[in-house]
Structures are given as C-alpha cells and as structure tokens.
Amino acid sequence: MSDQPKNKATVYIYGQQYSIVGNESVNHMKLVASIVDEKMREISQKNPSLDLNKLAVLTAVNVVHDYLKLKEKFEELEKQLQEKD
Amino acid sequence: MSDQPKNKATVYIYGQQYSIVGNESVNHMKLVASIVDEKMREISQKNPSLDLNKLAVLTAVNVVHDYLKLKEKFEELEKQLQEKD
C-alpha cells in the first residue's frame, strides 16, 4: 500500500558498514549482504591487486552474469511448462 | 576441454575501463557490463552522495537481491513442472 521501505538492516560487507533499507526482511537483507561479501572475497583472492572499486564492480559483473544464466534456465523451464499445458 | 578462458572483452562501466575474460561471447560480456553500468547510474541518481566504492558495493547488493528473487521463482516453476510429471 505504501512505497515507504519498512525495514532497515545494518550489514558488513568486506569490512565496511552499510545501512540497507527495503521491504524485505532483515534476514533477507543480511543474506544478500553475506553473499556479496563472500563473492568479493572470492574474487579478491583470485585477483589480489584489485582496488576496492574494481573489486566491487567485478563482483556486480559476476552476479549479473549468474543472473542472466539463471534467467535463460528460467525461460527454458517456462517454455517446458507451457508445452505441458 | 580446457579451463583456459577463450574470450576477452574491454568494457566501460561507470566511466572506468575493465578487461573481462571468460568463456562467454564478447557480446554476452558487453551485455553484462552494460547492465552493471546502468544499475550503477540508477543507484547513483537515487543516492547522489554515495562514493564510488559504496555505489559499486550497493550495486552488487542490488543484483544479488534480484538473483535471489529470480531463484525463488525458478524453484517454484521447477516444483510446478515436477507436479505435472
């Protein structure tokens, strides 16, 4: 009924504190933050010379890639479901 | 057959140049980069005071959120498909 975000979570990502607001549960926001944190650490281990900006941008690149791959699989599944109808 | 990434793309995200290597097509890598660029610009418009680091991290947060939402929908669809079998 309202556009106002209801929940606010304080999270830590790669050692920095962030306040996240949104309509999702605090648990969901913390889960999202922990996934970003984990991915940043993974990418940083493979590329130790990256500065924080580039590390965060490449983390976003990585997740968008995963998103597009999942979207492809999602659309395939949708097609299969339509064929069964 | 090989773990060696085959393709390399030079992309621009939020005014910075990145070299991305991977097994995906150069077009796919450029699409991913353009989505990250667009999201960074969207988030920056809503939060003009964010520094670049935080902007990039919050972009990653945003994308992971979208990923988890799509994953939920994917799993629902999978369940529907199994019920039809």
Backbone of each chain as nested JSON, in Angstrom:
{
  "chains": [
    {"id": "A", "residues": [
      {"number": 1, "name": "MET", "atoms": {"N": [0.821, -1.195, 0.0], "CA": [0.0, 0.0, 0.0], "C": [0.864, 1.256, 0.0]}},
      {"number": 2, "name": "SER", "atoms": {"N": [2.089, 1.083, 0.428], "CA": [2.944, 2.252, 0.556], "C": [4.284, 1.976, -0.12]}},
      {"number": 3, "name": "ASP", "atoms": {"N": [4.883, 3.023, -0.647], "CA": [6.204, 2.873, -1.257], "C": [7.316, 2.977, -0.224]}},
      {"number": 4, "name": "GLN", "atoms": {"N": [6.953, 3.334, 0.995], "CA": [7.943, 3.518, 2.052], "C": [8.574, 2.186, 2.43]}},
      {"number": 5, "name": "PRO", "atoms": {"N": [9.891, 2.092, 2.362], "CA": [10.519, 0.85, 2.822], "C": [10.307, 0.691, 4.327]}},
      {"number": 6, "name": "LYS", "atoms": {"N": [10.09, -0.556, 4.744], "CA": [9.716, -0.794, 6.138], "C": [10.889, -1.177, 7.01]}},
      {"number": 7, "name": "ASN", "atoms": {"N": [11.835, -1.907, 6.434], "CA": [12.883, -2.489, 7.264], "C": [14.246, -1.888, 6.976]}},
      {"number": 8, "name": "LYS", "atoms": {"N": [15.071, -1.926, 8.0], "CA": [16.409, -1.361, 7.873], "C": [17.39, -2.333, 8.514]}},
      {"number": 9, "name": "ALA", "atoms": {"N": [18.441, -2.673, 7.798], "CA": [19.438, -3.573, 8.368], "C": [20.814, -2.926, 8.285]}},
      {"number": 10, "name": "THR", "atoms": {"N": [21.6, -3.12, 9.318], "CA": [22.998, -2.709, 9.274], "C": [23.815, -3.948, 8.954]}},
      {"number": 11, "name": "VAL", "atoms": {"N": [24.552, -3.896, 7.858], "CA": [25.302, -5.083, 7.433], "C": [26.77, -4.713, 7.236]}},
      {"number": 12, "name": "TYR", "atoms": {"N": [27.617, -5.723, 7.214], "CA": [29.043, -5.508, 6.969], "C": [29.426, -6.248, 5.698]}},
      {"number": 13, "name": "ILE", "atoms": {"N": [29.982, -5.524, 4.755], "CA": [30.428, -6.156, 3.519], "C": [31.884, -5.763, 3.307]}},
      {"number": 14, "name": "TYR", "atoms": {"N": [32.729, -6.761, 3.258], "CA": [34.146, -6.553, 3.029], "C": [34.694, -5.487, 4.011]}},
      {"number": 15, "name": "GLY", "atoms": {"N": [34.268, -5.651, 5.26], "CA": [34.803, -4.798, 6.324], "C": [34.174, -3.418, 6.439]}},
      {"number": 16, "name": "GLN", "atoms": {"N": [33.272, -3.079, 5.496], "CA": [32.625, -1.766, 5.582], "C": [31.176, -1.922, 6.031]}},
      {"number": 17, "name": "GLN", "atoms": {"N": [30.713, -0.914, 6.779], "CA": [29.339, -0.965, 7.272], "C": [28.377, -0.291, 6.292]}},
      {"number": 18, "name": "TYR", "atoms": {"N": [27.241, -0.919, 6.073], "CA": [26.214, -0.35, 5.191], "C": [24.857, -0.416, 5.875]}},
      {"number": 19, "name": "SER", "atoms": {"N": [24.05, 0.622, 5.643], "CA": [22.653, 0.56, 6.071], "C": [21.823, 0.257, 4.845]}},
      {"number": 20, "name": "ILE", "atoms": {"N": [21.078, -0.817, 4.913], "CA": [20.223, -1.171, 3.79], "C": [18.774, -1.021, 4.22]}},
      {"number": 21, "name": "VAL", "atoms": {"N": [17.976, -0.358, 3.404], "CA": [16.548, -0.252, 3.698], "C": [15.768, -0.934, 2.58]}},
      {"number": 22, "name": "GLY", "atoms": {"N": [14.646, -1.537, 2.955], "CA": [13.85, -2.197, 1.93], "C": [12.632, -2.864, 2.536]}},
      {"number": 23, "name": "ASN", "atoms": {"N": [11.824, -3.397, 1.663], "CA": [10.611, -4.068, 2.135], "C": [10.87, -5.519, 2.506]}},
      {"number": 24, "name": "GLU", "atoms": {"N": [12.044, -5.997, 2.185], "CA": [12.38, -7.388, 2.516], "C": [12.685, -7.504, 4.001]}},
      {"number": 25, "name": "SER", "atoms": {"N": [12.674, -8.754, 4.483], "CA": [13.011, -8.985, 5.888], "C": [14.478, -8.666, 6.137]}},
      {"number": 26, "name": "VAL", "atoms": {"N": [14.772, -8.364, 7.384], "CA": [16.162, -8.1, 7.773], "C": [17.018, -9.331, 7.455]}},
      {"number": 27, "name": "ASN", "atoms": {"N": [16.468, -10.514, 7.679], "CA": [17.207, -11.749, 7.368], "C": [17.579, -11.825, 5.896]}},
      {"number": 28, "name": "HIS", "atoms": {"N": [16.639, -11.475, 5.027], "CA": [16.917, -11.491, 3.597], "C": [18.05, -10.503, 3.268]}},
      {"number": 29, "name": "MET", "atoms": {"N": [17.961, -9.318, 3.851], "CA": [18.991, -8.304, 3.569], "C": [20.364, -8.781, 4.047]}},
      {"number": 30, "name": "LYS", "atoms": {"N": [20.373, -9.453, 5.209], "CA": [21.653, -9.952, 5.734], "C": [22.201, -11.084, 4.862]}},
      {"number": 31, "name": "LEU", "atoms": {"N": [21.293, -11.898, 4.344], "CA": [21.717, -12.981, 3.45], "C": [22.348, -12.389, 2.178]}},
      {"number": 32, "name": "VAL", "atoms": {"N": [21.66, -11.394, 1.594], "CA": [22.178, -10.733, 0.387], "C": [23.578, -10.168, 0.667]}},
      {"number": 33, "name": "ALA", "atoms": {"N": [23.708, -9.473, 1.799], "CA": [24.998, -8.867, 2.146], "C": [26.076, -9.928, 2.298]}},
      {"number": 34, "name": "SER", "atoms": {"N": [25.722, -11.062, 2.918], "CA": [26.739, -12.1, 3.132], "C": [27.171, -12.723, 1.804]}},
      {"number": 35, "name": "ILE", "atoms": {"N": [26.234, -12.812, 0.842], "CA": [26.605, -13.349, -0.473], "C": [27.563, -12.383, -1.185]}},
      {"number": 36, "name": "VAL", "atoms": {"N": [27.263, -11.085, -1.107], "CA": [28.145, -10.097, -1.749], "C": [29.532, -10.146, -1.096]}},
      {"number": 37, "name": "ASP", "atoms": {"N": [29.543, -10.189, 0.227], "CA": [30.807, -10.25, 0.973], "C": [31.632, -11.459, 0.536]}},
      {"number": 38, "name": "GLU", "atoms": {"N": [30.974, -12.606, 0.462], "CA": [31.658, -13.851, 0.09], "C": [32.219, -13.764, -1.332]}},
      {"number": 39, "name": "LYS", "atoms": {"N": [31.403, -13.229, -2.24], "CA": [31.849, -13.127, -3.638], "C": [33.017, -12.169, -3.759]}},
      {"number": 40, "name": "MET", "atoms": {"N": [32.968, -11.046, -3.014], "CA": [34.079, -10.099, -3.069], "C": [35.366, -10.763, -2.587]}},
      {"number": 41, "name": "ARG", "atoms": {"N": [35.257, -11.566, -1.535], "CA": [36.452, -12.246, -1.006], "C": [36.992, -13.289, -1.993]}},
      {"number": 42, "name": "GLU", "atoms": {"N": [36.085, -13.989, -2.642], "CA": [36.486, -14.977, -3.657], "C": [37.258, -14.302, -4.791]}},
      {"number": 43, "name": "ILE", "atoms": {"N": [36.661, -13.193, -5.311], "CA": [37.261, -12.506, -6.459], "C": [38.579, -11.849, -6.048]}},
      {"number": 44, "name": "SER", "atoms": {"N": [38.623, -11.331, -4.844], "CA": [39.838, -10.694, -4.352], "C": [40.988, -11.704, -4.197]}},
      {"number": 45, "name": "GLN", "atoms": {"N": [40.63, -12.926, -3.782], "CA": [41.668, -13.958, -3.65], "C": [42.288, -14.298, -4.995]}},
      {"number": 46, "name": "LYS", "atoms": {"N": [41.429, -14.303, -6.034], "CA": [41.931, -14.629, -7.366], "C": [42.665, -13.448, -7.994]}},
      {"number": 47, "name": "ASN", "atoms": {"N": [42.329, -12.224, -7.557], "CA": [42.935, -11.013, -8.134], "C": [43.359, -10.079, -7.006]}},
      {"number": 48, "name": "PRO", "atoms": {"N": [44.447, -10.437, -6.309], "CA": [44.794, -9.685, -5.09], "C": [45.174, -8.225, -5.342]}},
      {"number": 49, "name": "SER", "atoms": {"N": [45.461, -7.863, -6.594], "CA": [45.908, -6.491, -6.843], "C": [44.755, -5.522, -7.124]}},
      {"number": 50, "name": "LEU", "atoms": {"N": [43.525, -6.036, -7.17], "CA": [42.375, -5.167, -7.476], "C": [42.108, -4.165, -6.358]}},
      {"number": 51, "name": "ASP", "atoms": {"N": [41.836, -2.913, -6.733], "CA": [41.4, -1.97, -5.692], "C": [39.923, -2.211, -5.386]}},
      {"number": 52, "name": "LEU", "atoms": {"N": [39.452, -1.587, -4.298], "CA": [38.096, -1.884, -3.803], "C": [37.011, -1.568, -4.833]}},
      {"number": 53, "name": "ASN", "atoms": {"N": [37.155, -0.438, -5.541], "CA": [36.163, -0.082, -6.573], "C": [36.028, -1.171, -7.613]}},
      {"number": 54, "name": "LYS", "atoms": {"N": [37.176, -1.535, -8.156], "CA": [37.162, -2.518, -9.238], "C": [36.677, -3.865, -8.726]}},
      {"number": 55, "name": "LEU", "atoms": {"N": [37.079, -4.202, -7.506], "CA": [36.635, -5.456, -6.909], "C": [35.106, -5.485, -6.802]}},
      {"number": 56, "name": "ALA", "atoms": {"N": [34.53, -4.375, -6.323], "CA": [33.068, -4.334, -6.159], "C": [32.377, -4.358, -7.523]}},
      {"number": 57, "name": "VAL", "atoms": {"N": [32.93, -3.624, -8.487], "CA": [32.324, -3.607, -9.824], "C": [32.396, -5.007, -10.443]}},
      {"number": 58, "name": "LEU", "atoms": {"N": [33.538, -5.663, -10.304], "CA": [33.668, -7.004, -10.888], "C": [32.785, -8.021, -10.159]}},
      {"number": 59, "name": "THR", "atoms": {"N": [32.526, -7.777, -8.888], "CA": [31.572, -8.623, -8.165], "C": [30.181, -8.465, -8.775]}},
      {"number": 60, "name": "ALA", "atoms": {"N": [29.803, -7.211, -9.042], "CA": [28.498, -6.96, -9.675], "C": [28.446, -7.615, -11.061]}},
      {"number": 61, "name": "VAL", "atoms": {"N": [29.545, -7.522, -11.807], "CA": [29.627, -8.155, -13.135], "C": [29.369, -9.657, -13.005]}},
      {"number": 62, "name": "ASN", "atoms": {"N": [30.038, -10.241, -12.035], "CA": [29.913, -11.666, -11.775], "C": [28.476, -12.079, -11.469]}},
      {"number": 63, "name": "VAL", "atoms": {"N": [27.82, -11.287, -10.635], "CA": [26.454, -11.636, -10.232], "C": [25.478, -11.417, -11.386]}},
      {"number": 64, "name": "VAL", "atoms": {"N": [25.692, -10.362, -12.183], "CA": [24.811, -10.139, -13.344], "C": [24.965, -11.301, -14.327]}},
      {"number": 65, "name": "HIS", "atoms": {"N": [26.185, -11.779, -14.478], "CA": [26.404, -12.956, -15.325], "C": [25.582, -14.147, -14.808]}},
      {"number": 66, "name": "ASP", "atoms": {"N": [25.696, -14.419, -13.499], "CA": [24.925, -15.523, -12.903], "C": [23.429, -15.305, -13.113]}},
      {"number": 67, "name": "TYR", "atoms": {"N": [23.0, -14.038, -12.962], "CA": [21.577, -13.709, -13.121], "C": [21.104, -14.049, -14.536]}},
      {"number": 68, "name": "LEU", "atoms": {"N": [21.882, -13.639, -15.536], "CA": [21.473, -13.884, -16.927], "C": [21.421, -15.382, -17.239]}},
      {"number": 69, "name": "LYS", "atoms": {"N": [22.377, -16.138, -16.681], "CA": [22.385, -17.592, -16.89], "C": [21.137, -18.227, -16.265]}},
      {"number": 70, "name": "LEU", "atoms": {"N": [20.8, -17.779, -15.052], "CA": [19.612, -18.311, -14.384], "C": [18.356, -17.912, -15.159]}},
      {"number": 71, "name": "LYS", "atoms": {"N": [18.358, -16.692, -15.711], "CA": [17.202, -16.218, -16.478], "C": [16.98, -17.104, -17.711]}},
      {"number": 72, "name": "GLU", "atoms": {"N": [18.076, -17.497, -18.352], "CA": [17.969, -18.407, -19.508], "C": [17.308, -19.716, -19.094]}},
      {"number": 73, "name": "LYS", "atoms": {"N": [17.794, -20.285, -17.966], "CA": [17.238, -21.543, -17.476], "C": [15.771, -21.366, -17.083]}},
      {"number": 74, "name": "PHE", "atoms": {"N": [15.468, -20.212, -16.507], "CA": [14.093, -19.909, -16.103], "C": [13.171, -19.893, -17.328]}},
      {"number": 75, "name": "GLU", "atoms": {"N": [13.629, -19.244, -18.379], "CA": [12.811, -19.136, -19.592], "C": [12.62, -20.497, -20.272]}},
      {"number": 76, "name": "GLU", "atoms": {"N": [13.655, -21.325, -20.186], "CA": [13.542, -22.695, -20.716], "C": [12.468, -23.484, -19.962]}},
      {"number": 77, "name": "LEU", "atoms": {"N": [12.508, -23.348, -18.646], "CA": [11.549, -24.042, -17.794], "C": [10.13, -23.555, -18.077]}},
      {"number": 78, "name": "GLU", "atoms": {"N": [10.003, -22.258, -18.257], "CA": [8.696, -21.668, -18.578], "C": [8.14, -22.27, -19.866]}},
      {"number": 79, "name": "LYS", "atoms": {"N": [9.018, -22.424, -20.846], "CA": [8.617, -22.989, -22.134], "C": [8.163, -24.441, -21.951]}},
      {"number": 80, "name": "GLN", "atoms": {"N": [8.949, -25.204, -21.173], "CA": [8.588, -26.604, -20.909], "C": [7.225, -26.713, -20.248]}},
      {"number": 81, "name": "LEU", "atoms": {"N": [6.97, -25.779, -19.335], "CA": [5.71, -25.788, -18.597], "C": [4.551, -25.471, -19.533]}},
      {"number": 82, "name": "GLN", "atoms": {"N": [4.762, -24.52, -20.424], "CA": [3.714, -24.163, -21.396], "C": [3.413, -25.33, -22.325]}},
      {"number": 83, "name": "GLU", "atoms": {"N": [4.462, -26.073, -22.694], "CA": [4.269, -27.21, -23.59], "C": [3.444, -28.317, -22.933]}},
      {"number": 84, "name": "LYS", "atoms": {"N": [3.515, -28.389, -21.613], "CA": [2.773, -29.417, -20.887], "C": [1.297, -29.041, -20.707]}},
      {"number": 85, "name": "ASP", "atoms": {"N": [1.0, -27.753, -20.878], "CA": [-0.389, -27.303, -20.66], "C": [-1.306, -27.708, -21.808]}}
    ]},
    {"id": "B", "residues": [
      {"number": 1, "name": "MET", "atoms": {"N": [36.927, -28.618, -22.775], "CA": [38.11, -29.449, -22.628], "C": [39.206, -28.722, -21.848]}},
      {"number": 2, "name": "SER", "atoms": {"N": [39.112, -27.406, -21.834], "CA": [40.179, -26.641, -21.211], "C": [39.586, -25.62, -20.244]}},
      {"number": 3, "name": "ASP", "atoms": {"N": [40.314, -25.347, -19.178], "CA": [39.855, -24.344, -18.229], "C": [40.251, -22.938, -18.663]}},
      {"number": 4, "name": "GLN", "atoms": {"N": [41.051, -22.859, -19.707], "CA": [41.533, -21.555, -20.164], "C": [40.384, -20.73, -20.726]}},
      {"number": 5, "name": "PRO", "atoms": {"N": [40.165, -19.519, -20.217], "CA": [39.136, -18.681, -20.818], "C": [39.528, -18.318, -22.254]}},
      {"number": 6, "name": "LYS", "atoms": {"N": [38.541, -18.268, -23.124], "CA": [38.829, -18.081, -24.532], "C": [38.713, -16.632, -24.997]}},
      {"number": 7, "name": "ASN", "atoms": {"N": [37.764, -15.908, -24.41], "CA": [37.457, -14.58, -24.936], "C": [37.82, -13.477, -23.956]}},
      {"number": 8, "name": "LYS", "atoms": {"N": [38.118, -12.323, -24.557], "CA": [38.492, -11.174, -23.737], "C": [37.758, -9.959, -24.28]}},
      {"number": 9, "name": "ALA", "atoms": {"N": [37.106, -9.231, -23.394], "CA": [36.405, -8.02, -23.841], "C": [36.885, -6.835, -23.023]}},
      {"number": 10, "name": "THR", "atoms": {"N": [37.027, -5.702, -23.685], "CA": [37.297, -4.459, -22.973], "C": [35.974, -3.72, -22.855]}},
      {"number": 11, "name": "VAL", "atoms": {"N": [35.565, -3.443, -21.634], "CA": [34.263, -2.81, -21.426], "C": [34.43, -1.562, -20.57]}},
      {"number": 12, "name": "TYR", "atoms": {"N": [33.446, -0.69, -20.614], "CA": [33.456, 0.514, -19.782], "C": [32.263, 0.468, -18.844]}},
      {"number": 13, "name": "ILE", "atoms": {"N": [32.552, 0.568, -17.564], "CA": [31.48, 0.582, -16.568], "C": [31.668, 1.822, -15.711]}},
      {"number": 14, "name": "TYR", "atoms": {"N": [30.666, 2.679, -15.73], "CA": [30.691, 3.908, -14.937], "C": [31.99, 4.692, -15.192]}},
      {"number": 15, "name": "GLY", "atoms": {"N": [32.338, 4.742, -16.468], "CA": [33.495, 5.553, -16.871], "C": [34.858, 4.903, -16.683]}},
      {"number": 16, "name": "GLN", "atoms": {"N": [34.878, 3.711, -16.1], "CA": [36.162, 3.03, -15.912], "C": [36.29, 1.865, -16.883]}},
      {"number": 17, "name": "GLN", "atoms": {"N": [37.52, 1.617, -17.32], "CA": [37.753, 0.537, -18.273], "C": [38.083, -0.769, -17.538]}},
      {"number": 18, "name": "TYR", "atoms": {"N": [37.492, -1.847, -18.014], "CA": [37.758, -3.175, -17.44], "C": [38.056, -4.169, -18.555]}},
      {"number": 19, "name": "SER", "atoms": {"N": [38.977, -5.081, -18.274], "CA": [39.182, -6.207, -19.181], "C": [38.511, -7.416, -18.557]}},
      {"number": 20, "name": "ILE", "atoms": {"N": [37.588, -7.991, -19.281], "CA": [36.902, -9.172, -18.767], "C": [37.299, -10.366, -19.622]}},
      {"number": 21, "name": "VAL", "atoms": {"N": [37.673, -11.451, -18.972], "CA": [37.988, -12.668, -19.714], "C": [37.012, -13.758, -19.306]}},
      {"number": 22, "name": "GLY", "atoms": {"N": [36.658, -14.602, -20.255], "CA": [35.737, -15.673, -19.93], "C": [35.422, -16.518, -21.136]}},
      {"number": 23, "name": "ASN", "atoms": {"N": [34.663, -17.567, -20.88], "CA": [34.294, -18.455, -21.977], "C": [33.058, -17.973, -22.727]}},
      {"number": 24, "name": "GLU", "atoms": {"N": [32.414, -16.96, -22.184], "CA": [31.229, -16.416, -22.847], "C": [31.632, -15.588, -24.059]}},
      {"number": 25, "name": "SER", "atoms": {"N": [30.645, -15.314, -24.927], "CA": [30.917, -14.476, -26.092], "C": [31.207, -13.042, -25.633]}},
      {"number": 26, "name": "VAL", "atoms": {"N": [31.928, -12.323, -26.484], "CA": [32.217, -10.92, -26.192], "C": [30.898, -10.146, -26.052]}},
      {"number": 27, "name": "ASN", "atoms": {"N": [29.918, -10.479, -26.878], "CA": [28.603, -9.818, -26.783], "C": [27.957, -10.011, -25.417]}},
      {"number": 28, "name": "HIS", "atoms": {"N": [28.044, -11.238, -24.901], "CA": [27.479, -11.503, -23.575], "C": [28.197, -10.658, -22.52]}},
      {"number": 29, "name": "MET", "atoms": {"N": [29.528, -10.606, -22.61], "CA": [30.297, -9.833, -21.618], "C": [29.944, -8.351, -21.697]}},
      {"number": 30, "name": "LYS", "atoms": {"N": [29.738, -7.859, -22.933], "CA": [29.376, -6.441, -23.078], "C": [27.964, -6.175, -22.55]}},
      {"number": 31, "name": "LEU", "atoms": {"N": [27.082, -7.144, -22.729], "CA": [25.721, -7.002, -22.196], "C": [25.765, -6.93, -20.667]}},
      {"number": 32, "name": "VAL", "atoms": {"N": [26.525, -7.852, -20.065], "CA": [26.66, -7.869, -18.601], "C": [27.196, -6.516, -18.114]}},
      {"number": 33, "name": "ALA", "atoms": {"N": [28.237, -6.021, -18.777], "CA": [28.846, -4.75, -18.386], "C": [27.838, -3.611, -18.502]}},
      {"number": 34, "name": "SER", "atoms": {"N": [27.029, -3.62, -19.56], "CA": [26.079, -2.519, -19.753], "C": [24.981, -2.559, -18.693]}},
      {"number": 35, "name": "ILE", "atoms": {"N": [24.625, -3.767, -18.228], "CA": [23.618, -3.876, -17.166], "C": [24.184, -3.319, -15.851]}},
      {"number": 36, "name": "VAL", "atoms": {"N": [25.448, -3.662, -15.553], "CA": [26.076, -3.154, -14.323], "C": [26.194, -1.629, -14.399]}},
      {"number": 37, "name": "ASP", "atoms": {"N": [26.618, -1.124, -15.544], "CA": [26.753, 0.326, -15.75], "C": [25.415, 1.031, -15.508]}},
      {"number": 38, "name": "GLU", "atoms": {"N": [24.366, 0.473, -16.097], "CA": [23.027, 1.066, -15.974], "C": [22.568, 1.066, -14.512]}},
      {"number": 39, "name": "LYS", "atoms": {"N": [22.799, -0.059, -13.821], "CA": [22.369, -0.159, -12.419], "C": [23.139, 0.83, -11.549]}},
      {"number": 40, "name": "MET", "atoms": {"N": [24.446, 0.984, -11.822], "CA": [25.231, 1.939, -11.032], "C": [24.685, 3.353, -11.232]}},
      {"number": 41, "name": "ARG", "atoms": {"N": [24.324, 3.678, -12.463], "CA": [23.795, 5.021, -12.736], "C": [22.43, 5.234, -12.067]}},
      {"number": 42, "name": "GLU", "atoms": {"N": [21.601, 4.198, -12.085], "CA": [20.288, 4.274, -11.42], "C": [20.453, 4.54, -9.922]}},
      {"number": 43, "name": "ILE", "atoms": {"N": [21.34, 3.725, -9.295], "CA": [21.524, 3.831, -7.838], "C": [22.18, 5.159, -7.485]}},
      {"number": 44, "name": "SER", "atoms": {"N": [23.087, 5.61, -8.322], "CA": [23.76, 6.884, -8.075], "C": [22.783, 8.06, -8.171]}},
      {"number": 45, "name": "GLN", "atoms": {"N": [21.838, 7.962, -9.115], "CA": [20.837, 9.034, -9.234], "C": [19.972, 9.137, -7.984]}},
      {"number": 46, "name": "LYS", "atoms": {"N": [19.655, 7.964, -7.412], "CA": [18.813, 7.97, -6.212], "C": [19.61, 8.363, -4.965]}},
      {"number": 47, "name": "ASN", "atoms": {"N": [20.928, 8.133, -5.004], "CA": [21.792, 8.402, -3.837], "C": [23.033, 9.16, -4.297]}},
      {"number": 48, "name": "PRO", "atoms": {"N": [22.857, 10.457, -4.636], "CA": [23.961, 11.187, -5.263], "C": [25.187, 11.36, -4.352]}},
      {"number": 49, "name": "SER", "atoms": {"N": [25.013, 11.15, -3.028], "CA": [26.143, 11.398, -2.138], "C": [27.041, 10.167, -1.949]}},
      {"number": 50, "name": "LEU", "atoms": {"N": [26.664, 9.037, -2.539], "CA": [27.462, 7.808, -2.362], "C": [28.829, 7.923, -3.021]}},
      {"number": 51, "name": "ASP", "atoms": {"N": [29.858, 7.482, -2.33], "CA": [31.158, 7.415, -3.012], "C": [31.191, 6.171, -3.906]}},
      {"number": 52, "name": "LEU", "atoms": {"N": [32.201, 6.133, -4.765], "CA": [32.241, 5.099, -5.802], "C": [32.28, 3.679, -5.221]}},
      {"number": 53, "name": "ASN", "atoms": {"N": [33.062, 3.517, -4.149], "CA": [33.137, 2.182, -3.51], "C": [31.767, 1.703, -3.071]}},
      {"number": 54, "name": "LYS", "atoms": {"N": [31.09, 2.578, -2.303], "CA": [29.789, 2.172, -1.755], "C": [28.793, 1.977, -2.877]}},
      {"number": 55, "name": "LEU", "atoms": {"N": [28.867, 2.832, -3.903], "CA": [27.97, 2.693, -5.046], "C": [28.15, 1.318, -5.695]}},
      {"number": 56, "name": "ALA", "atoms": {"N": [29.391, 0.927, -5.888], "CA": [29.66, -0.366, -6.537], "C": [29.19, -1.52, -5.657]}},
      {"number": 57, "name": "VAL", "atoms": {"N": [29.44, -1.419, -4.343], "CA": [29.01, -2.494, -3.433], "C": [27.48, -2.57, -3.401]}},
      {"number": 58, "name": "LEU", "atoms": {"N": [26.811, -1.415, -3.34], "CA": [25.346, -1.438, -3.293], "C": [24.75, -1.925, -4.617]}},
      {"number": 59, "name": "THR", "atoms": {"N": [25.466, -1.715, -5.697], "CA": [25.027, -2.272, -6.99], "C": [25.075, -3.8, -6.92]}},
      {"number": 60, "name": "ALA", "atoms": {"N": [26.161, -4.315, -6.359], "CA": [26.279, -5.767, -6.194], "C": [25.162, -6.293, -5.285]}},
      {"number": 61, "name": "VAL", "atoms": {"N": [24.864, -5.571, -4.216], "CA": [23.775, -5.95, -3.291], "C": [22.456, -6.032, -4.06]}},
      {"number": 62, "name": "ASN", "atoms": {"N": [22.212, -5.011, -4.859], "CA": [21.003, -4.932, -5.667], "C": [20.855, -6.132, -6.605]}},
      {"number": 63, "name": "VAL", "atoms": {"N": [21.961, -6.47, -7.245], "CA": [21.914, -7.561, -8.217], "C": [21.738, -8.912, -7.518]}},
      {"number": 64, "name": "VAL", "atoms": {"N": [22.391, -9.086, -6.359], "CA": [22.219, -10.346, -5.626], "C": [20.765, -10.476, -5.173]}},
      {"number": 65, "name": "HIS", "atoms": {"N": [20.169, -9.355, -4.752], "CA": [18.748, -9.377, -4.395], "C": [17.905, -9.862, -5.586]}},
      {"number": 66, "name": "ASP", "atoms": {"N": [18.124, -9.265, -6.751], "CA": [17.38, -9.682, -7.959], "C": [17.604, -11.167, -8.247]}},
      {"number": 67, "name": "TYR", "atoms": {"N": [18.849, -11.614, -8.062], "CA": [19.183, -13.015, -8.316], "C": [18.376, -13.939, -7.402]}},
      {"number": 68, "name": "LEU", "atoms": {"N": [18.332, -13.595, -6.109], "CA": [17.622, -14.459, -5.152], "C": [16.126, -14.5, -5.451]}},
      {"number": 69, "name": "LYS", "atoms": {"N": [15.577, -13.347, -5.879], "CA": [14.147, -13.304, -6.221], "C": [13.865, -14.2, -7.435]}},
      {"number": 70, "name": "LEU", "atoms": {"N": [14.748, -14.121, -8.426], "CA": [14.576, -14.955, -9.619], "C": [14.724, -16.431, -9.255]}},
      {"number": 71, "name": "LYS", "atoms": {"N": [15.661, -16.714, -8.345], "CA": [15.889, -18.095, -7.916], "C": [14.63, -18.669, -7.25]}},
      {"number": 72, "name": "GLU", "atoms": {"N": [13.976, -17.847, -6.429], "CA": [12.71, -18.278, -5.808], "C": [11.688, -18.645, -6.879]}},
      {"number": 73, "name": "LYS", "atoms": {"N": [11.543, -17.756, -7.881], "CA": [10.575, -18.003, -8.955], "C": [10.962, -19.26, -9.748]}},
      {"number": 74, "name": "PHE", "atoms": {"N": [12.267, -19.432, -9.948], "CA": [12.767, -20.597, -10.674], "C": [12.39, -21.882, -9.941]}},
      {"number": 75, "name": "GLU", "atoms": {"N": [12.602, -21.875, -8.632], "CA": [12.32, -23.071, -7.833], "C": [10.812, -23.377, -7.795]}},
      {"number": 76, "name": "GLU", "atoms": {"N": [9.999, -22.328, -7.784], "CA": [8.545, -22.505, -7.859], "C": [8.145, -23.189, -9.168]}},
      {"number": 77, "name": "LEU", "atoms": {"N": [8.741, -22.704, -10.245], "CA": [8.445, -23.238, -11.571], "C": [8.88, -24.696, -11.668]}},
      {"number": 78, "name": "GLU", "atoms": {"N": [10.038, -24.993, -11.096], "CA": [10.552, -26.364, -11.075], "C": [9.563, -27.296, -10.37]}},
      {"number": 79, "name": "LYS", "atoms": {"N": [9.02, -26.793, -9.265], "CA": [8.059, -27.573, -8.489], "C": [6.796, -27.822, -9.319]}},
      {"number": 80, "name": "GLN", "atoms": {"N": [6.306, -26.768, -9.96], "CA": [5.119, -26.9, -10.819], "C": [5.333, -27.932, -11.915]}},
      {"number": 81, "name": "LEU", "atoms": {"N": [6.543, -27.91, -12.457], "CA": [6.865, -28.821, -13.556], "C": [6.888, -30.268, -13.05]}},
      {"number": 82, "name": "GLN", "atoms": {"N": [7.455, -30.456, -11.86], "CA": [7.505, -31.801, -11.264], "C": [6.107, -32.319, -10.98]}},
      {"number": 83, "name": "GLU", "atoms": {"N": [5.224, -31.408, -10.546], "CA": [3.845, -31.826, -10.238], "C": [3.103, -32.281, -11.475]}},
      {"number": 84, "name": "LYS", "atoms": {"N": [3.495, -31.737, -12.616], "CA": [2.827, -32.101, -13.869], "C": [3.331, -33.434, -14.422]}},
      {"number": 85, "name": "ASP", "atoms": {"N": [4.506, -33.881, -13.926], "CA": [5.079, -35.125, -14.476], "C": [4.334, -36.353, -13.958]}}
    ]}
  ]
}
